[in-house]
Amino acid sequence: MRTTINGASLNYEILGSSGPWVALSPGGRRAMAAVKPLAQRVAAGGYRVLIHDRRNCGASDVLLEGDGAEHEVWADDLHALLKQLNALPAFVGGSSSGCRMSLAFALHYPQAVRGLLLWRVTGGRFAAQRLAHEYYGQYIAAAAQAGGMAAVCAMPHFRDLIAAHPPNRERLMAADPQQLIAAMNRWSAGFLREADLPVIGATAGQLRSITAPACVIPGNDNTHPKAVGEALAHLLPDAELNVLFPNHLDVDVVPPEDWAVKEAEMAAMLLAFLKRHSS
């Protein structure tokens, strides 16, 4: 299904036909398909689960604009989409970038959140530097040095966006490279400024202000350090900590496939939390 939210055409799907609303988002800039198997398990537990391609992801529109951090723009879009679906308040959650978006959602729209489902929490200087380059730096270089918007369109992420939603090519090619560079410099700078915060995207004070109950499942690599997830659970006033991987691995990032094998166990953790807070 598609709808227009805040000027962007977004691709979305609803799993389940009854029960409390849950919105789940994948990490990185992955398409909603990455979180669909987990969403299906949650829906089978008696929930209506919204998954969607965020702007600049999957089969939704590319829109390289917005004054806030990218996860804040995504949070605003998700709130408007849930409101359009008459699905508020809702449980909101996600992995990595989806986790950052969920925290921004809780900070911007506290009355709209029944609870938070947060896994693979991002934080630390290594994560900030790595992700600033992966999400922004490489595209800034392509637009500035390697052939403008044609070079950007040829890069794997944007090539996939065009394949999933062909109008994205015309939108990208019509864009001013300097506009892309300015937006991505702004977003990259925000990442780097937040390298020493407890989690990327929120201060300790902001986290302590979130009153919604939260289920936190820490990551297990250098981009999603176990200690960062544990610290988040400590700072949130009403959080429960669930450890899926007891050992931290000294690698840049554990592939999603390693988490997929634990999907049934993780879904059980999320469903137990949801049932406790759905009455």
ABEGO torsion letter per residue (X at the ends): XBBBBGGBBBBBBBBEABEBBBBBBBBEABBAAAAAAAAAAAAAAGBBBBBBBBBGBEABBBBBBEABBAAAAAAAAAAAAAAAAGAOBBBBBEBEAAAAAAAAAAAABAAABABBBBBGBBBEAAAAAAAAAAAAAAAAAAAAAAGEAAAAAABAAAAAAAAABAAAAAAAAABBAAAAAAAAAAAAAAAAAAAABABBGBBAAAAAABABBBBBBBBABAABBAAAAAAAAAABABBBBBBABABBBBBABBBAAAAAAAAAAAAAAAAAAAAAAAX
